[in-house]
Structure formats: C-alpha cells, structure tokens
Amino acid sequence: MKICIGRTVIVTGAGGGLGRAYALALAQSGANVVVNDIRVEAAQAVVDGIVAGGGNALANGGDITAMAGAESIVAAAVAAYGEVHALVNNAGICRDRMFASMGEADWDDVMRVHLKGHFCLANVLARRWRDAAKAGTPVAGRIVNTGSGAGLAGSVGQSNYAAAKAGIAALTLVQAAELARYGVTANCLAPAARTGMTEDVFASMMKPPEDGGFDYYDPANVAPLVVWLASAESASVTGRTFEIAGGKLSLAEGWQVGPARDKGARWLPHEVGDAVAQLVALARAPQPVYGA
C-alpha cells in the first residue's frame, strides 16, 4: 500500500547508506523525493534509479548547514512539486577522537553538520507550515530527525557526535511541543545500520551474512519506519525517539524525574553525601556507555 502518494519529502544525505534507502522506499510509497547530498553525482544516481522505477525524484546539492542553502533546497522542491510535506534530516559525519585528544575543528564540524544541519531546513519549513496553518490551509507536516544510540547513552571516542545527537533528541522534543498547533509532528530515529560512517569501525560486525540470511544491518530495514513517519498516517505520534535495528523496533524513554528527597530547607554540605547515596540506591542505573 502506497501511503505517501502526493507528498513531497526532502531527504538529506540521501546519496548513499540510510538516506538512499529512505529515498528509494519513499518513492516506492508514492512520494516525490528531493534527494539532497553534497555528492551531487551520488544524489543523481539515486534519482536515476527512482525514475527508472517509475517514481518521481529530484537531485539537489544544496548546503544544509546554511539558511541560504536550506531556503534554496525548499525553493527547488516547491518549484518542482508545489509543496513540501516532510523532511528527513539524515546527513551526518563523524570526527572520532578521545575527548582529551579532540580538536576544535573536530567538534565544530560535527556540530555544524548534525545540529545546525538539523536546524536550518526544519526552521525554513516550520515557518512555511506555520504561515500556511495561520492562513487556514490544512498542514500535515512531518519532521524526522536522526539521533543515535550514542546520543542516548554516550559513546567512548565520540563525545562530539554523542553530544550532537543528544542535542537532536532534545530539539525534537521542543519542535514537537511548539509545532503541534500547526499540524506538524517531529520524531527522532536512533538507527543501527550499515552506512558510510560505520565502515571503518564496524565493517566486520555489520557485514552482510555470507549464508544469504536476514541482513540485520541492511539500511532498508529502517526505511519502513521513516516512510510511515513521513506519511499523513503518523499524525498521532510526535516527540518520540525510536531505536530500530534489523527487525527490532523500540521506543526510547528519555530523561524522567526520578527519586527525590526534599529537606524543605537548604542542604548543608555534609548532608549531601548521604542524600545522594539514598537517591542512587533507589534510581535505575544508567544504560552503559558504548565502548566503556
């Protein structure tokens, strides 16, 4: 069943890996897909495959880390298809270092592509959808962000990446709360799949099975969730982070207020240790940091 007929979806970082799998699946579900990637030739190859299969797609090399670039991407989508209904923020990079060895550029590059890259296009579209809703036009806008298990639990050697992904999970919560009134949902993914960013560290673990069995880390396993979240059918779900790997789909539970002690007055320094020990004893242990 094609659940995205008539919808236009922008997918960033769609020249390969997860983004390519999303673009192909969205096109197969009837969407017009804007395949955005700084590797324009890779984006065009994805578009050629979609068009050859009877779908509609447009290659785009616009810069997602600058507002001017984001505006040009949305303008191209609107010129080709009339409107944009969903955004899949997928593009990302890694600059892995142990924290004590990390340089300023390693930090800034990851924050620019992940955090600012998630901001620019979503902000342009949020303003567009807000204005349409205020003008009385029904809106079914969808923002699908990309987090990571590293952002949920931390990851040794990836303090920049983990911090950016944690920021994206928090950004999703705020987008969901603020944009619901305009008919817009925002959700986040924490996928485990074979991509360009896993080739160096996890190539052996994530390689396809030699016996031809179920390919647990195939990016295509994540795509059905993305298609559903980008569709009009997902209107009742917002502000959620989904972990997905192979055939396993789970809902991440974020920060919650846990055990508490209220003295009713200011704590004295020597009292704090005992109070903290009681709280730690009652609280659920944090999920272990990856690689620890």
N, C-alpha and C positions, 0 to 999 in steps of 0.2 A: 504494500500500500504506500503510495507516494504522499507523504504528509507535509511536504514543503512546496507544493505547486503554487506558483505565483509569488513566492517570496524570494527576495534578493538578500544574499548573505555574503558579507566580506569575511574572508579567512586570511589572517596574516601568517607569514612564514609557511606558505602553502606550496612551496616548490618541491618539498620532499617530506619524508617522515610522517608524523602525525597530521600536519597541515594538509599534505597531499591526500592522505586517507580521508580526512574530513571533506575536502573539496569534492572528491570523487563520490563519496556517499551522499552528500547534499545534492549534487547534480542528479544522481540516480533517484533521489526522492523528489525531484521536480523543481529544485531551486535554481535560480540564476546565481552563479557563483563568481565573485570577484576574487581571483587568485592573486593575492599580494605576496611579493617576495622581492628582496633586493637582488636576488639572482633572477633577472628577468627571463633569461633563456629557460631556466628550470620552470618558472611560472608558465611560460608559453607552452612548454612540453605537456604540463598538466592540462592546460586549456585544450590543446590539440587532442588529447585523449578523451576529454569530456565531449568535445564537439563531434569527434568521430563516433562516439556512442550515442549521439542524438541529443546531447544536453546543451545547455547554454552557459558560457563562461567567458570571462574577460581577464586577460593578464594585466597586472599592474605592478610597477616597481616603486611606488611612492614611499616616502620616508615616514614610518610610523612614529618616529621619535621627535617629530616637529609638528606644530599645529598647522603650518602651511602645507606640509606633506599630507597630514590627515585630511585637511579640507579638500585637497586635490583628489584624494582617493574617493571620498564620498561624492564629490562632484562628478567623477568619472562613472561611478556606479549609477548615480541618478540620471546622467545623460544617456547611459546605455539601457537602463531598465525602469526608470521612472521613480523609484523609491528604494530605500534600504530598510530591511525589516529585522536583520540580525547581524551581530558582529561576533566573530570567534577570534579572540585575542590569543594567538598561539605562538607567535615568533619569540625566539629566545636565544641566548648564548650562554656559554659557561666560561669562566676565567678562574679555574680552581687553584687555590693555594691554601696552605695552612694559614691561620689568621695572623700569626706573627710574621709571616713572610709576604703577606698581601700588600700590593702597592696601590696607590691612589687610583691609577688608571684601571686596575683590575676591578676595583669597587665601583668606580664611576661608570664604566662601560656596561656592567651588569645592571646597575640601577637605571641607566638610560634606556636600555633596550626593554627590560622587563617592566619596571614601574612606570617610567614615562611613556613607554610604548603602549602600555595598557591604558594610560590616561588619555592620550591625545585623540585617538579615534572615538573612544567611548564618550568623551566630552563633546566632540563635534556632533555626534549622533544624539546624545542626550538633549542638547539644545534644540536640535531639529525635531525630535519627538515631542519635547515639551511644548514647543510652539504649535505643532500640529494638534496636540491634545487640547491646548487652550483655545485653538480656533474651531474646535468641535469635530475634528477628524478622529475617528477611532484609531488607536495605536495598539499594535501588538509587538512592541519592540523587545528584542532579546539580546542580552549581553552574556557571552560565555567566556569567562576568564580562565587562564591556565595557572594553577598553583603547582604544588608538588608535595610529595611526602617530606621533602627536605624543609619545606616551609611549615609543615605541621609538627615535625618532630626534631628538626635540625639535622645537619649532616656534616660530619667531620671533613674539613678541607673545602667546604662550600659556604663559609659564613656570608659572603656577598649574595650568593644565589639563594640561600635559605632565608636571609633577611628580606630579599626582594619578593620571594614567593609568599612569605608570611604577610608582607605588606599587601600583596594582591588579594589574599584571603580576607584581610580586614577591609580593603577597598570594596570588595564585593558586598560585604555586609552593609556598608554605607550606601552604595549605589542602590541596593535592593530597598532599603528603607526610604530613600529620598525619591526614587523614580517610580515607585508603585502607583502613585496618584496619576501618573501619565500613561499607565498601561504598559510599563516596561518592567521586565524581570532581569535579575542579574544572578548568575550562578557561577560556580568555580569548579574546575576539574583538577584532580591530582592523579594523573595517569601514569602507569608503568608500562612502557612500550619501547620498542627499538627505534631510535631516532639518531640523527647525526650527533646529538650531544651525548649519546651513550656509547658511541663506537670505541672510544679509547679506553674507558674504564670497565664497561660491562659487555664488551663484544662477545666474549666467550660464554658468559652466563645467558645472554639474550639471543644467541644464535638460533635459527630455526631448527626444529628437530630433524635429525637425519632419517628417521623412520617414516617421515611424512605425516606424523600425527598432528594433533592440535597445536598450532603455533601460538603459545601463550603470550608472547611479546609482540605479536603482529599488531602494528598501529591500527589496522582495520577493526580490531576488537573494540577499540574505544569509540569509533565513529558513530555507531548507532545511538549512543547517549547524546552525542553532540547534535546529531540530526534532530532528535526529539526535543532537546533543549532549545534549538533554533526554531522549532515549529510553533504554530499557534496553540498546539495541544498542551504545552507546558505552562500555561498561564497561572496555574495554582501553585507553582513551585518557584520560590525565589529566596535568595540569601543563603543558599546551601552550598556546601563543598562536597563533591563526590570523589571518592577514590575508586579507581577502576583498573583492573589488571586481568588479562585473559577473559574468563567468563565471570569474574567476581566483581560485583558492584556493591559498594558500601557507602554509607553516609558518615562523613567525619563529624565528630562532635567537638566544637571549639571550646574556647575558654568559658568556664562557668564559675560563678561564685561558689567556693567550696566551704569547708569547715571554718567556723569563725569563733572568736572569743571577744566579747565586748566587756571591758572592765567598767565602763561608764565614767571613766576619768582617764587622764593622761597616764600612759605606761611609764614606769621607771626603768632605766636601762637594765638593771639587774633582774627585772621581772620578765624581760622579753624572751630570754632563752627558754625558760620553762613553757611559756605560752606557745612559742614556735614549735617546740618539741611535741606538745599536745596536738597542734594542728597537723603537723607532718604525720603523726601516728594515725590520724583519722582520715587523711586525704588519700585519694588514689594516686599511686606512683605515676610519674610522667612516663610517657612512651619513650623507650630508649632512643638516644640519638643514633642515626645511621652511622655506622663505621666506628662507633665507640667500643 
